Amino acid sequence: MSVPVRSVVYLACLFTFMSFSPDQQAQELTFGGVASGKTRVLDLSYAISDKLVPWPGDASWFAAKTNATVERDGYFTRSFWMLEHYGTHLDAPIHFPPGKMTVDQIPAKKLFGPAVVFDVRTEAGKDADYQLTTGKVADWERKHGRVPEGAIVLLRTGWTTRWPDVQRYRNSDAQGKMHFPGYSAAAAKVLLERGVSGLGSDTLSADPGNSGDFPVHHLVLGAGVYLLENLTDLSEVPETAAFLVVAPIKLEGGSGGPVRVFALLP
């Protein structure tokens, strides 16, 4: 059976690309490739509305009001109000002590970086309280090499299959305690030692749902590293070979805010 030359060239390029280290792969993904179609873009953010899953205890979280209509004014505008920590959002370091940096103070270069994805869907499917372990980080590094400095880490738990069902997404028990997977403080500490720029998850919090003292928040935000929460389906983002663009609202003095997160893929 003959194989088209185009297919041979494509496979050769793909195998060459996948042989690169995570930081080399990220360098190969260019923004120019977006326009040419050589680079694929995934939006990892939920559209903001009043139908998203809020944190328990939040009495109100989003409201929008029409200010002008085309029929009446010749143009369309709205005003809106929302919590800083709602929907797909970024936690700035100041959100938890000893963090001090507000969302508008995060260096722009920290909002770009190679993606490192830990796939824990199997573990989370067996244990809703699963926490990413240092062993899982070590397994990833044996397979892909050391987590690169400046990487943006994503925890893929599969929890988005429960979105936007509030009861299933929070997964609260009879006492009101939530149960969903997250990072362990030990694994977060290892990732901070690698010099990562941010940690994200497709759940309501970077800490597991049953956490009462939020050690990951204190540790990571205290180190000046941001968190991304309520990311959308991460199933198409590979464990390595993607590049992330994190674009939070530049809200002066903000403890966080809504964010668009884009994954660039070859």
Backbone as CSV, one residue per row, in Angstrom:
resi,resn,N_x,N_y,N_z,CA_x,CA_y,CA_z,C_x,C_y,C_z
1,MET,0.850,-1.189,0.000,0.000,0.000,0.000,0.888,1.242,0.000
2,SER,0.660,2.143,-0.910,1.448,3.363,-0.977,0.911,4.378,0.017
3,VAL,1.841,5.158,0.586,1.478,6.196,1.561,1.744,7.554,0.934
4,PRO,0.773,8.453,0.929,0.984,9.770,0.338,2.188,10.479,0.964
5,VAL,2.937,11.162,0.109,4.111,11.882,0.588,3.720,12.864,1.687
6,ARG,2.552,13.514,1.539,2.112,14.492,2.532,1.982,13.848,3.913
7,SER,1.463,12.599,3.966,1.289,11.900,5.232,2.642,11.575,5.861
8,VAL,3.590,11.150,5.017,4.925,10.827,5.521,5.573,12.060,6.131
9,VAL,5.460,13.175,5.447,6.049,14.425,5.941,5.379,14.841,7.251
10,TYR,4.052,14.724,7.299,3.325,15.107,8.519,3.774,14.270,9.713
11,LEU,3.855,12.937,9.519,4.245,12.061,10.611,5.671,12.333,11.066
12,ALA,6.552,12.605,10.098,7.938,12.903,10.439,8.012,14.169,11.291
13,CYS,7.239,15.172,10.892,7.226,16.427,11.650,6.641,16.216,13.035
14,LEU,5.577,15.397,13.126,4.936,15.157,14.413,5.874,14.436,15.359
15,PHE,6.546,13.384,14.869,7.460,12.628,15.718,8.640,13.500,16.160
16,THR,9.104,14.353,15.261,10.188,15.265,15.620,9.740,16.219,16.706
17,PHE,8.518,16.753,16.563,7.984,17.701,17.536,7.845,17.044,18.906
18,MET,7.296,15.807,18.929,7.057,15.138,20.192,8.351,14.710,20.876
19,SER,9.456,14.678,20.140,10.737,14.325,20.750,11.360,15.503,21.477
20,PHE,10.804,16.703,21.277,11.311,17.881,21.956,10.924,17.833,23.434
21,SER,11.677,18.541,24.259,11.302,18.718,25.660,10.102,19.658,25.721
22,PRO,9.369,19.705,26.864,8.188,20.571,26.948,8.459,22.031,26.599
23,ASP,9.595,22.571,27.051,9.866,23.971,26.744,10.220,24.167,25.271
24,GLN,10.874,23.178,24.654,11.165,23.276,23.226,9.883,23.200,22.409
25,GLN,8.958,22.332,22.833,7.685,22.213,22.136,6.921,23.529,22.193
26,ALA,6.936,24.164,23.348,6.232,25.433,23.500,6.818,26.494,22.582
27,GLN,8.152,26.471,22.423,8.802,27.454,21.568,8.424,27.259,20.098
28,GLU,8.093,26.013,19.714,7.738,25.732,18.333,6.334,26.229,17.982
29,LEU,5.492,26.449,19.013,4.140,26.924,18.765,4.165,28.439,18.673
30,THR,3.920,28.981,17.515,3.988,30.422,17.313,2.602,31.000,17.121
31,PHE,2.463,32.264,17.507,1.190,32.929,17.315,0.901,33.135,15.832
32,GLY,1.966,33.223,15.025,1.761,33.335,13.587,1.067,32.117,13.023
33,GLY,1.272,30.970,13.687,0.638,29.753,13.232,-0.861,29.744,13.427
34,VAL,-1.370,30.597,14.322,-2.808,30.683,14.534,-3.495,31.177,13.269
35,ALA,-2.960,32.241,12.692,-3.547,32.808,11.476,-3.425,31.856,10.296
36,SER,-2.312,31.118,10.213,-2.088,30.232,9.083,-2.815,28.891,9.230
37,GLY,-3.300,28.614,10.448,-3.980,27.354,10.681,-3.061,26.242,11.132
38,LYS,-1.767,26.527,11.274,-0.828,25.505,11.714,-0.886,25.297,13.224
39,THR,-1.394,26.287,13.931,-1.533,26.208,15.379,-3.010,26.224,15.745
40,ARG,-3.438,25.224,16.489,-4.825,25.111,16.924,-5.010,25.820,18.258
41,VAL,-6.151,26.451,18.472,-6.423,27.179,19.715,-7.632,26.571,20.412
42,LEU,-7.458,26.206,21.680,-8.556,25.728,22.515,-8.863,26.775,23.579
43,ASP,-10.131,27.090,23.755,-10.559,28.002,24.810,-10.939,27.150,26.019
44,LEU,-10.236,27.326,27.131,-10.448,26.516,28.323,-11.273,27.242,29.371
45,SER,-12.130,28.173,28.932,-12.885,29.014,29.855,-14.384,28.905,29.596
46,TYR,-15.171,28.976,30.662,-16.621,29.015,30.546,-17.084,30.446,30.286
47,ALA,-18.107,30.608,29.465,-18.712,31.926,29.269,-19.406,32.337,30.561
48,ILE,-19.282,33.616,30.911,-19.822,34.113,32.172,-21.320,34.376,32.047
49,SER,-22.070,33.841,32.998,-23.507,34.078,33.085,-23.927,33.822,34.528
50,ASP,-25.213,33.912,34.792,-25.688,33.640,36.148,-25.972,32.162,36.366
51,LYS,-25.605,31.316,35.411,-25.926,29.895,35.474,-24.733,29.019,35.826
52,LEU,-23.611,29.613,36.223,-22.431,28.847,36.569,-22.513,28.382,38.028
53,VAL,-21.552,27.565,38.442,-21.558,27.009,39.798,-20.821,27.949,40.747
54,PRO,-21.530,28.561,41.703,-20.865,29.458,42.651,-20.299,28.691,43.837
55,TRP,-19.436,29.353,44.581,-18.909,28.775,45.816,-20.028,28.743,46.851
56,PRO,-20.134,27.692,47.655,-21.195,27.623,48.663,-21.167,28.844,49.591
57,GLY,-22.324,29.388,49.879,-22.417,30.536,50.771,-22.491,31.866,50.054
58,ASP,-22.153,31.888,48.766,-22.267,33.131,48.006,-23.742,33.403,47.728
59,ALA,-24.247,34.505,48.256,-25.673,34.818,48.115,-26.007,35.298,46.709
60,SER,-25.094,36.006,46.088,-25.259,36.464,44.707,-23.892,36.461,44.059
61,TRP,-23.850,36.286,42.732,-22.550,36.127,42.082,-22.454,36.834,40.734
62,PHE,-23.561,37.015,40.029,-23.501,37.686,38.729,-24.853,38.314,38.420
63,ALA,-24.817,39.505,37.832,-26.038,40.167,37.369,-25.680,41.066,36.199
64,ALA,-26.542,41.102,35.189,-26.345,41.962,34.025,-27.598,42.776,33.769
65,LYS,-27.397,44.014,33.323,-28.515,44.918,33.071,-28.318,45.593,31.722
66,THR,-29.362,45.635,30.923,-29.296,46.301,29.619,-29.417,47.809,29.825
67,ASN,-28.445,48.546,29.305,-28.434,50.006,29.426,-28.962,50.694,28.172
68,ALA,-28.691,50.105,27.019,-29.126,50.710,25.760,-29.484,49.610,24.777
69,THR,-30.496,49.840,23.974,-30.915,48.883,22.944,-30.825,49.532,21.574
70,VAL,-30.668,48.702,20.567,-30.592,49.198,19.197,-31.899,49.885,18.814
71,GLU,-33.013,49.288,19.218,-34.314,49.848,18.872,-34.532,51.239,19.476
72,ARG,-34.083,51.436,20.679,-34.307,52.708,21.369,-33.168,53.715,21.185
73,ASP,-31.906,53.199,21.203,-30.754,54.091,21.232,-29.854,54.009,20.011
74,GLY,-30.072,52.982,19.185,-29.227,52.825,18.008,-27.971,52.016,18.258
75,TYR,-27.774,51.581,19.487,-26.624,50.737,19.826,-26.997,49.908,21.054
76,PHE,-26.155,48.917,21.374,-26.444,47.990,22.460,-25.320,48.002,23.489
77,THR,-25.659,48.205,24.771,-24.675,48.115,25.853,-25.335,47.507,27.086
78,ARG,-24.499,46.937,27.935,-24.958,46.413,29.219,-23.986,46.842,30.311
79,SER,-24.435,46.784,31.530,-23.558,46.856,32.697,-23.691,45.521,33.421
80,PHE,-22.649,45.125,34.125,-22.743,43.867,34.846,-21.984,43.953,36.158
81,TRP,-22.364,43.063,37.061,-21.702,42.937,38.355,-21.405,41.470,38.581
82,MET,-20.240,41.163,39.180,-19.922,39.772,39.484,-18.875,39.700,40.579
83,LEU,-18.793,38.543,41.206,-17.749,38.272,42.173,-16.417,38.081,41.461
84,GLU,-15.328,38.357,42.146,-14.006,38.147,41.560,-13.718,36.654,41.370
85,HIS,-14.258,35.827,42.259,-13.967,34.391,42.221,-15.236,33.629,41.831
86,TYR,-15.503,33.615,40.526,-16.708,32.995,39.992,-16.429,32.544,38.567
87,GLY,-16.967,31.386,38.207,-16.711,30.870,36.870,-15.236,30.534,36.697
88,THR,-14.768,30.524,35.462,-13.338,30.322,35.207,-12.605,31.583,35.645
89,HIS,-11.801,31.455,36.682,-11.179,32.650,37.247,-9.758,32.375,37.723
90,LEU,-9.056,33.459,37.978,-7.687,33.413,38.491,-7.677,33.894,39.931
91,ASP,-6.979,33.176,40.786,-6.710,33.624,42.150,-5.359,34.328,42.155
92,ALA,-5.353,35.601,42.483,-4.092,36.322,42.617,-3.479,36.006,43.979
93,PRO,-2.162,36.138,44.118,-1.515,35.793,45.390,-2.118,36.469,46.616
94,ILE,-2.621,37.703,46.483,-3.146,38.425,47.639,-4.407,37.772,48.204
95,HIS,-5.007,36.848,47.461,-6.249,36.197,47.880,-6.088,35.441,49.204
96,PHE,-4.910,34.849,49.428,-4.654,34.109,50.664,-3.292,34.511,51.226
97,PRO,-3.204,34.755,52.531,-1.899,35.064,53.126,-0.993,33.834,53.078
98,PRO,0.333,34.052,52.930,1.011,35.348,52.971,1.168,36.022,51.607
99,GLY,0.339,35.676,50.627,0.428,36.310,49.313,0.141,37.797,49.376
100,LYS,0.769,38.563,48.507,0.612,40.017,48.528,0.279,40.614,47.155
101,MET,0.580,39.924,46.078,0.441,40.482,44.741,-1.018,40.484,44.281
102,THR,-1.505,41.631,43.799,-2.858,41.726,43.260,-2.862,41.278,41.801
103,VAL,-4.049,41.068,41.254,-4.141,40.495,39.910,-3.490,41.394,38.860
104,ASP,-3.593,42.711,39.034,-3.007,43.624,38.054,-1.490,43.709,38.174
105,GLN,-0.924,43.163,39.251,0.523,43.222,39.458,1.250,41.968,38.981
106,ILE,0.510,40.966,38.544,1.160,39.746,38.055,1.950,40.073,36.790
107,PRO,3.245,39.780,36.745,4.051,40.089,35.551,3.471,39.407,34.312
108,ALA,3.399,40.146,33.225,2.801,39.616,31.996,3.477,38.331,31.545
109,LYS,4.787,38.228,31.722,5.496,37.040,31.256,5.054,35.773,31.986
110,LYS,4.488,35.941,33.187,4.009,34.786,33.948,2.701,34.230,33.386
111,LEU,2.071,34.972,32.476,0.785,34.575,31.909,0.935,33.780,30.616
112,PHE,2.176,33.468,30.250,2.483,32.679,29.064,3.430,31.557,29.478
113,GLY,3.165,30.343,29.028,4.098,29.275,29.371,3.671,27.925,28.842
114,PRO,4.602,26.970,28.821,4.282,25.617,28.372,3.332,24.942,29.350
115,ALA,2.393,24.178,28.816,1.439,23.466,29.656,2.035,22.146,30.140
116,VAL,1.797,21.862,31.404,2.123,20.568,31.990,0.818,20.016,32.550
117,VAL,0.348,18.900,32.000,-0.950,18.351,32.379,-0.774,17.043,33.149
118,PHE,-1.366,16.983,34.329,-1.410,15.747,35.101,-2.811,15.156,34.957
119,ASP,-2.896,14.014,34.319,-4.171,13.350,34.068,-4.471,12.415,35.233
120,VAL,-5.448,12.782,36.063,-5.795,11.973,37.234,-7.254,11.515,37.156
121,ARG,-7.779,11.421,35.937,-9.177,11.039,35.781,-9.461,9.652,36.369
122,THR,-8.546,8.721,36.199,-8.746,7.379,36.743,-8.795,7.423,38.265
123,GLU,-7.831,8.116,38.864,-7.776,8.206,40.326,-8.999,8.933,40.890
124,ALA,-9.379,10.039,40.229,-10.522,10.817,40.689,-11.828,10.045,40.539
125,GLY,-11.889,9.166,39.530,-13.075,8.355,39.341,-13.268,7.345,40.449
126,LYS,-12.174,6.948,41.093,-12.244,5.987,42.195,-12.344,6.666,43.555
127,ASP,-11.800,7.882,43.653,-11.757,8.577,44.939,-11.996,10.059,44.707
128,ALA,-13.180,10.544,45.069,-13.526,11.950,44.845,-12.627,12.892,45.648
129,ASP,-11.997,12.388,46.700,-11.116,13.217,47.541,-9.647,13.087,47.136
130,TYR,-9.394,12.547,45.958,-8.007,12.321,45.524,-7.211,13.626,45.486
131,GLN,-5.947,13.526,45.902,-5.013,14.656,45.829,-3.809,14.246,44.999
132,LEU,-3.395,15.127,44.090,-2.212,14.857,43.279,-1.030,14.557,44.189
133,THR,-0.352,13.467,43.930,0.763,13.045,44.779,2.109,13.430,44.173
134,THR,3.135,13.421,45.005,4.489,13.657,44.504,4.918,12.515,43.595
135,GLY,4.379,11.310,43.852,4.689,10.172,42.991,4.169,10.372,41.585
136,LYS,2.996,10.999,41.465,2.435,11.282,40.149,3.294,12.306,39.409
137,VAL,3.817,13.270,40.140,4.729,14.252,39.536,6.005,13.560,39.062
138,ALA,6.530,12.654,39.888,7.737,11.918,39.519,7.493,11.049,38.289
139,ASP,6.325,10.427,38.205,5.992,9.611,37.029,5.975,10.471,35.767
140,TRP,5.399,11.656,35.862,5.343,12.562,34.708,6.762,12.926,34.273
141,GLU,7.628,13.219,35.224,8.989,13.634,34.885,9.812,12.489,34.317
142,ARG,9.561,11.287,34.757,10.257,10.138,34.148,9.850,9.966,32.686
143,LYS,8.625,10.329,32.386,8.101,10.164,31.031,8.461,11.338,30.125
144,HIS,8.415,12.559,30.663,8.549,13.751,29.827,9.768,14.620,30.150
145,GLY,10.478,14.309,31.210,11.565,15.175,31.631,11.103,16.116,32.735
146,ARG,12.038,16.844,33.286,11.749,17.733,34.411,10.704,18.785,34.024
147,VAL,9.781,19.062,34.931,8.798,20.124,34.708,9.559,21.426,34.458
148,PRO,9.344,22.069,33.307,10.158,23.242,32.973,9.806,24.460,33.812
149,GLU,10.805,25.273,34.060,10.582,26.537,34.761,9.640,27.401,33.922
150,GLY,8.704,28.057,34.580,7.751,28.896,33.871,6.552,28.150,33.329
151,ALA,6.469,26.853,33.604,5.334,26.063,33.128,4.055,26.470,33.855
152,ILE,2.924,26.227,33.208,1.613,26.413,33.825,1.008,25.024,33.927
153,VAL,0.787,24.583,35.148,0.378,23.209,35.424,-1.145,23.109,35.454
154,LEU,-1.683,22.069,34.829,-3.122,21.828,34.818,-3.421,20.442,35.379
155,LEU,-4.409,20.376,36.262,-4.853,19.111,36.822,-6.134,18.692,36.104
156,ARG,-6.051,17.594,35.353,-7.191,17.101,34.583,-7.864,15.978,35.370
157,THR,-8.993,16.316,36.008,-9.693,15.362,36.858,-10.913,14.749,36.183
158,GLY,-11.392,15.371,35.098,-12.612,14.918,34.450,-13.869,15.447,35.113
159,TRP,-13.701,16.342,36.079,-14.842,16.853,36.831,-15.786,17.694,35.969
160,THR,-15.341,18.110,34.806,-16.188,18.932,33.936,-17.394,18.163,33.411
161,THR,-17.374,16.834,33.501,-18.543,16.074,33.086,-19.725,16.345,34.012
162,ARG,-19.469,16.938,35.158,-20.519,17.249,36.129,-21.039,18.682,35.969
163,TRP,-20.381,19.488,35.197,-20.731,20.907,35.001,-21.933,21.024,34.066
164,PRO,-22.903,21.936,34.303,-22.985,22.895,35.420,-23.967,22.461,36.508
165,ASP,-24.075,21.155,36.748,-24.950,20.643,37.795,-24.333,20.986,39.155
166,VAL,-24.938,21.914,39.864,-24.372,22.407,41.127,-24.165,21.268,42.119
167,GLN,-25.147,20.401,42.258,-25.057,19.323,43.249,-23.933,18.347,42.903
168,ARG,-23.834,17.950,41.651,-22.820,16.977,41.254,-21.425,17.600,41.219
169,TYR,-21.342,18.865,40.832,-20.036,19.527,40.728,-19.447,19.785,42.112
170,ARG,-20.260,20.277,43.033,-19.786,20.463,44.413,-19.633,19.117,45.116
171,ASN,-20.544,18.195,44.815,-20.506,16.852,45.394,-20.486,16.909,46.921
172,SER,-21.420,17.659,47.486,-21.473,17.832,48.940,-22.155,16.649,49.611
173,ASP,-21.670,16.292,50.800,-22.297,15.224,51.568,-23.400,15.800,52.457
174,ALA,-23.965,14.969,53.319,-25.089,15.384,54.152,-24.705,16.503,55.126
175,GLN,-23.447,16.591,55.454,-22.971,17.645,56.360,-22.562,18.918,55.611
176,GLY,-22.696,18.905,54.285,-22.361,20.081,53.495,-20.911,20.154,53.065
177,LYS,-20.103,19.141,53.412,-18.693,19.136,53.008,-18.589,18.671,51.560
178,MET,-17.848,19.419,50.759,-17.691,19.083,49.351,-16.640,17.990,49.160
179,HIS,-16.768,17.268,48.060,-15.819,16.210,47.738,-15.481,16.265,46.256
180,PHE,-14.305,16.790,45.948,-13.768,16.766,44.594,-12.241,16.786,44.687
181,PRO,-11.543,16.285,43.664,-10.091,16.161,43.725,-9.367,17.499,43.620
182,GLY,-8.091,17.472,44.018,-7.265,18.677,43.952,-5.788,18.331,44.091
183,TYR,-4.986,19.337,44.340,-3.552,19.160,44.568,-3.304,18.827,46.038
184,SER,-2.271,18.069,46.309,-1.787,17.936,47.679,-0.764,19.031,47.921
185,ALA,-0.599,19.417,49.176,0.392,20.438,49.499,1.799,19.950,49.144
186,ALA,2.043,18.658,49.317,3.369,18.108,49.012,3.679,18.206,47.519
187,ALA,2.698,17.873,46.673,2.921,17.972,45.226,3.059,19.431,44.807
188,ALA,2.258,20.311,45.399,2.358,21.738,45.076,3.740,22.266,45.436
189,LYS,4.282,21.807,46.548,5.615,22.251,46.966,6.670,21.846,45.949
190,VAL,6.578,20.616,45.429,7.530,20.155,44.409,7.420,21.023,43.155
191,LEU,6.199,21.326,42.745,6.000,22.130,41.543,6.506,23.551,41.733
192,LEU,6.357,24.095,42.928,6.909,25.419,43.214,8.432,25.394,43.136
193,GLU,9.031,24.307,43.584,10.489,24.165,43.498,10.951,24.119,42.048
194,ARG,10.070,23.687,41.143,10.407,23.660,39.722,10.311,25.048,39.090
195,GLY,9.715,26.001,39.808,9.620,27.363,39.283,8.444,27.596,38.360
196,VAL,7.321,26.904,38.603,6.150,27.077,37.740,5.537,28.456,37.937
197,SER,4.801,28.909,36.930,4.156,30.223,36.991,2.743,30.155,37.555
198,GLY,2.060,29.023,37.353,0.686,28.911,37.825,0.248,27.463,37.913
199,LEU,-0.775,27.224,38.730,-1.394,25.911,38.857,-2.879,26.065,38.588
200,GLY,-3.452,25.139,37.807,-4.866,25.215,37.481,-5.561,23.878,37.624
201,SER,-6.892,23.920,37.651,-7.675,22.702,37.796,-9.038,22.877,37.150
202,ASP,-9.646,21.742,36.761,-10.993,21.754,36.196,-12.039,21.504,37.285
203,THR,-11.751,21.949,38.507,-12.669,21.826,39.635,-12.889,23.200,40.263
204,LEU,-13.680,23.215,41.338,-14.048,24.462,41.989,-12.899,25.092,42.765
205,SER,-11.860,24.298,43.066,-10.742,24.802,43.862,-9.500,23.981,43.598
206,ALA,-8.332,24.600,43.789,-7.070,23.871,43.658,-6.885,22.915,44.829
207,ASP,-7.408,23.285,45.994,-7.433,22.370,47.133,-8.563,21.364,46.921
208,PRO,-8.451,20.169,47.447,-9.566,19.221,47.343,-10.793,19.761,48.069
209,GLY,-11.966,19.304,47.660,-13.202,19.857,48.189,-13.385,19.689,49.677
210,ASN,-12.790,18.638,50.255,-12.970,18.396,51.679,-11.975,19.150,52.552
211,SER,-11.184,20.025,51.948,-10.199,20.794,52.706,-10.884,21.868,53.540
212,GLY,-10.415,22.021,54.777,-10.968,23.046,55.643,-10.044,24.223,55.857
213,ASP,-8.751,24.036,55.571,-7.781,25.107,55.829,-7.022,25.553,54.582
214,PHE,-7.319,24.985,53.413,-6.783,25.422,52.124,-5.250,25.550,52.109
215,PRO,-4.535,24.469,52.436,-3.073,24.554,52.476,-2.439,24.875,51.129
216,VAL,-3.028,24.373,50.033,-2.454,24.645,48.708,-2.584,26.128,48.376
217,HIS,-3.724,26.727,48.697,-3.899,28.162,48.470,-2.846,28.966,49.241
218,HIS,-2.683,28.657,50.519,-1.709,29.395,51.326,-0.295,29.206,50.784
219,LEU,0.048,27.979,50.424,1.401,27.672,49.959,1.689,28.313,48.614
220,VAL,0.814,28.092,47.631,1.066,28.550,46.262,0.928,30.061,46.147
221,LEU,-0.163,30.608,46.645,-0.348,32.056,46.563,0.687,32.775,47.424
222,GLY,1.057,32.161,48.540,2.093,32.750,49.385,3.443,32.816,48.712
223,ALA,3.644,31.939,47.707,4.906,31.934,46.948,4.849,32.871,45.744
224,GLY,3.739,33.612,45.593,3.627,34.545,44.472,3.205,33.898,43.177
225,VAL,2.630,32.700,43.256,2.183,31.968,42.072,0.653,31.958,42.057
226,TYR,0.060,32.160,40.883,-1.398,32.247,40.801,-2.037,30.874,40.619
227,LEU,-3.361,30.832,40.841,-4.151,29.626,40.647,-5.242,29.876,39.616
228,LEU,-5.592,28.842,38.862,-6.680,28.899,37.894,-7.715,27.855,38.300
229,GLU,-8.981,28.263,38.388,-10.014,27.346,38.851,-11.216,27.345,37.905
230,ASN,-11.943,26.232,37.909,-13.100,26.042,37.027,-12.717,26.111,35.549
231,LEU,-11.618,25.491,35.195,-11.262,25.382,33.784,-12.226,24.406,33.109
232,THR,-12.414,24.567,31.820,-13.322,23.686,31.086,-12.643,22.352,30.786
233,ASP,-13.278,21.565,29.962,-12.805,20.243,29.598,-11.361,20.280,29.106
234,LEU,-10.489,19.554,29.783,-9.065,19.540,29.435,-8.673,18.284,28.663
235,SER,-9.659,17.508,28.202,-9.362,16.214,27.596,-8.561,16.318,26.305
236,GLU,-8.627,17.460,25.618,-7.887,17.610,24.364,-6.506,18.234,24.550
237,VAL,-6.175,18.593,25.786,-4.857,19.173,26.050,-3.909,18.040,26.432
238,PRO,-2.845,17.817,25.669,-1.931,16.707,25.967,-1.106,16.970,27.225
239,GLU,-0.493,15.910,27.743,0.317,16.049,28.949,1.471,17.019,28.737
240,THR,1.929,17.124,27.528,2.951,18.087,27.154,2.689,18.480,25.702
241,ALA,3.412,19.449,25.183,3.330,19.889,23.779,2.328,20.997,23.535
242,ALA,1.684,21.527,24.564,0.796,22.674,24.387,1.414,23.903,25.048
243,PHE,0.967,25.066,24.617,1.422,26.340,25.181,0.187,27.093,25.664
244,LEU,0.247,27.675,26.847,-0.907,28.337,27.428,-0.772,29.857,27.424
245,VAL,-1.898,30.504,27.185,-2.021,31.956,27.309,-3.106,32.221,28.343
246,VAL,-2.742,32.886,29.427,-3.661,33.182,30.528,-3.949,34.676,30.504
247,ALA,-5.229,35.048,30.315,-5.581,36.466,30.139,-6.641,36.889,31.156
248,PRO,-6.214,37.239,32.387,-7.173,37.674,33.402,-7.555,39.142,33.220
249,ILE,-8.672,39.515,33.794,-9.045,40.922,33.837,-7.970,41.673,34.628
250,LYS,-7.578,42.848,34.134,-6.542,43.629,34.833,-7.252,44.584,35.787
251,LEU,-7.712,44.035,36.888,-8.502,44.768,37.872,-7.589,45.300,38.965
252,GLU,-7.469,46.607,39.051,-6.572,47.215,40.033,-6.968,46.803,41.448
253,GLY,-5.999,46.258,42.171,-6.235,45.854,43.550,-7.010,44.568,43.704
254,GLY,-7.272,43.855,42.621,-8.130,42.673,42.664,-7.479,41.465,43.310
255,SER,-8.287,40.704,44.056,-7.814,39.441,44.625,-7.869,38.321,43.589
256,GLY,-8.393,38.626,42.437,-8.528,37.684,41.340,-9.538,38.230,40.363
257,GLY,-10.028,37.379,39.482,-11.029,37.837,38.526,-11.224,36.850,37.405
258,PRO,-12.231,37.076,36.574,-12.482,36.180,35.444,-11.282,36.138,34.506
259,VAL,-11.080,35.001,33.849,-9.894,34.812,33.019,-10.255,33.989,31.785
260,ARG,-9.652,34.340,30.658,-9.676,33.489,29.469,-8.352,32.741,29.425
261,VAL,-8.441,31.445,29.275,-7.237,30.617,29.185,-7.269,29.907,27.838
262,PHE,-6.215,30.095,27.044,-6.120,29.501,25.718,-4.965,28.507,25.678
263,ALA,-5.209,27.363,25.062,-4.164,26.381,24.829,-3.841,26.372,23.342
264,LEU,-2.565,26.525,23.003,-2.116,26.464,21.617,-1.525,25.078,21.379
265,LEU,-2.028,24.420,20.314,-1.603,23.054,20.010,-1.094,22.971,18.581
266,PRO,-0.140,22.062,18.319,0.348,21.908,16.956,-0.704,21.287,16.054
